[in-house]
């Protein structure tokens, strides 16, 4: 289950547990130069992703939803 909250600075923060029960989150970034998100563990160890990077990851995530694989062999 994904829980949505708003940070004290007004940014969306999605929280969820990974397979091992680790608290993870996705948060809108405050960077002013381009839209970005943070993705990772709630302990502060997160990725900072641009829209282009997320766009590149989306097909991989959708493939995982569809067939359980993240392999990109032969996809290029």
C-alpha positions in Angstrom: 0.0 0.0 0.0 1.3 3.4 -0.9 0.7 6.3 1.5 0.7 9.9 0.2 1.6 12.8 2.4 2.8 16.3 1.9 6.1 17.5 3.3 6.5 20.6 5.4 7.7 22.4 2.3 4.6 21.3 0.2 6.0 18.4 -1.8 4.3 15.1 -2.4 5.9 12.2 -0.5 4.8 8.6 -1.3 5.8 6.0 1.3 5.7 2.2 0.9 7.4 -1.0 2.1 9.7 -3.0 -0.1 9.7 -6.8 -0.2 11.9 -6.9 2.9 9.7 -4.5 4.9 12.1 -1.6 4.4 10.4 1.8 4.4 10.9 3.4 0.9 9.7 6.6 -0.6 9.3 8.7 -3.7 9.3 12.4 -3.3 9.0 15.4 -5.5 12.3 17.3 -5.5 12.7 21.0 -4.7 15.3 21.5 -7.4 14.4 24.6 -9.3 16.0 24.0 -12.7 14.0 20.9 -13.8 11.3 18.5 -12.4 13.0 15.7 -10.5 12.0 13.1 -7.9 13.9 11.3 -5.1 13.4 7.5 -5.1 14.9 5.1 -2.6 15.0 4.2 1.1 13.4 6.5 3.7 16.7 6.6 5.6 17.9 9.3 3.2 19.7 6.9 0.8 17.7 7.8 -2.3 18.2 8.4 -6.0 17.6 11.8 -7.5 16.0 11.3 -11.0 15.2 13.7 -13.8 12.1 13.4 -16.0 14.3 12.0 -18.8 15.7 9.3 -16.4 12.3 8.3 -15.2 11.1 8.2 -18.8 13.9 5.8 -19.5 13.0 3.6 -16.5 9.3 3.5 -17.2 9.4 0.9 -20.0 11.6 -1.3 -17.8 9.2 -0.9 -14.9 6.2 -1.6 -17.2 8.0 -4.7 -18.6 8.5 -5.9 -15.0 4.8 -5.4 -14.3 3.9 -7.3 -17.5 6.3 -10.3 -17.3 8.5 -10.1 -14.2 11.7 -9.4 -16.1 13.9 -6.3 -16.2 16.3 -7.7 -18.8 17.0 -5.3 -21.7 18.9 -7.9 -23.8 17.9 -7.6 -27.4 15.8 -4.5 -26.8 18.1 -1.9 -28.4 
